Amino acid sequence: MSIGYLPMDHINHHRRKLLTLSCATLGLAVLPQTSFAMLSTPRPRILTLNNLNTGESLKAEFFSGKGYNSEELVRLNHFFRDYRANKVTKIDPRLFDHLYRLQVLLGTNKPVQLVSGYRSHETNSELRARSSGVAKHSYHMLGKAMDFHIEGMQLSNIRKAALKLRMGGVGYYPSSNFVHIDTGPVRTW
């Protein structure tokens, strides 16, 4: 061995360590953060929805790529209204972001079938009296929740994708054919 040179097995050991570390870093970089990266990329966010209770359809570009479109948010607020009481509230725009991210993760732009959006206190109380599955302090009453399914998508796949995003509450109701998402704390049922 000459002076100033490292033994060959010492160089290979460092090379392997560096290669392993590089691969691990690359692997972490492409995990679920891709769905978050798409929201930081300035591009329009569009939702296509059908309201199963009113028969209405809506296509809304709620985010322009630079900011929320207030006119489109007003249209979405009306679309998500409590149709029973004909009451409208401001829907949390993060709910639309959540739905958009979910569709991107699922690789679909098929229409979202809205089962339930905003619920007034009166409507929520009425539904609670008929079903044990309705929460007393529901996020629906705050304009922060929706129940839905997506045309042509298996409900179980929608649920899995929503859980993967870890962006709020996720409820699974296969017998009623919908998934619940909200912008509250991360939890599942």
N, C-alpha and C positions, 0 to 999 in steps of 0.2 A: 504494500500500500504506500502511495506517495503522500507527501506532506501537502495539506491543503485540500484534499479530496475526502468526501464521505464514502463510507462503504456502500456498495450497490443495494444491499438489503435495507439500509437506512433510508435511502432515497425512495425506494419503492413503497416503504411504509408510509412516508409522508405524502407521496403521490396518491396512494389509496385513501388516506385520511381526507385529503383535499377533494378528491373525486366524490367520496361518500358525502361529505358536507355539502358540496355543490349540488348534488342530486337531491338531497334532502331539502335544501333551500328552494330549489326549483319546484319540487313537489308541493311544498307549503304555499308557494306563490300562486298555484293554479287551482287551489281548493275553492270552496264556496265563495270566496271573495270576488270571483268573476261576476256574480250577480250584483254585488255592491259596486264594482267598478263600472258596470254599465250605467248606473245612476249618476256617477260622477262625470261620465262622458256627456258633453252637451248635445243631446239629441231629443227630438220630440217624443213624448210618451202618449200613446193613443190607446184608448179602451173602447171596445165594442161590446155593448150590453143589451140584454133583453130583460124586461121586467115581467116575470111570469104571472104576476097578479093583475097588472094593468094592461098587458099586451103591448106596451111601448117598447121601442128600440131606440138606441142612442149610440152614436159614434162620437167620441169627444177626445180632442187633443188637449188634455188638461195641463200639460207641461210643454212649453215651446222649445226647450233646449237651453233656455236662459232663465226661465222662471215660470211660476204657475200662471195659467191663463184664467183670470178672474171670471170672464164671461162663461167659459166652459165649466168652471167650478160651480157657478150658479145653476147651470143646466144639470150637472150631476147631482147637486143638492136636491133639486126638484125631482129628478129621476129616482133618488133614494128615499123620497118622502114617505111618511106614514100614510099610505093610501086609504087606510080605514078611517082615520080622523082627518085626512087631507091636510096634514101639517108638515111643514118643511123646516129643517134646521140646517145649520152649517155642518157638513160632513168633514171630518178630519182629513185633509189632503194626504196624510201619510197612509191612510187606508187605500187610496188609489195607487200610491207608490207601491205598497205591499202587493196589491193585486197585479200591477204591471210586472213587478219582479217575479212574481209567481208564474205568470204566463211566459216570461222569457225563460225561466228555469225549466218549465215544462215544454218549451219549444212550440208553443201554439199561439195563434192570434184568433182562434175560434171565439164566437161570442160567449160572454159570461152570462149565465142564466141567474139573475138575481131573484132569490126567494124572499129575503127580508133585509131591509136596510135600517133606516131610522124608525124608531117606535116611540110614540108619545108615552107618558106615564100611564095614561088611561088604557091605551092599547096593550102595554106591557102587563098591566094588572089583569086585564081581561084574559090575555093569553096564559098568564100564570094560574088563573083560576081553573083553566082547562087542562094544563099540562105541568107536570113536575119538572120538565126540562127547561123551563123559562126562569132565568135568574131574576131575583128581586131587584138587584141593582145592576141590571144589564147594561153593557156597553152600547147596545143598540139605542138606548135612551139618550146617550151622550153624542150620538153621531159618530161613533168610533168602531162600529162592528157591522158585519154583513154575513148573511148566509147565502150560499150559492153553489152551483156546479158549473162546469165548463162543457159545452157541447162537444161530444165525441171523446171526452177524457174520462178514464176510470176514476171514480171517487177516491179510491185508496191511493192512487198516484198523486192526486191533488193534495191529499192529506200529507203524504210523505214529503212532497215538495215544500208545503207550508211549514212543516216541522223543521226541515233542513234550513230554512231561512232564519228561524229563531227571531222573529220580528214582533211577536205579540202572542195573544191567545189563539189556540187552534182547537176547535171542537169537531168531532167526527160523528155524523148522524147518518149512517148508511141506510137505515130503515126509512128515513125521511128524504133520502137522496140529496143531502147537502153537507158542505163543510162550512164551519164558522171560522172567520178570522176577525181579529180586532187589533187595535193599536195599544192595548193595555200591556201589563207585564207578561213576560214569556211564561206560558203555562199550557197544559194540554189536558183534555178529557175526552 
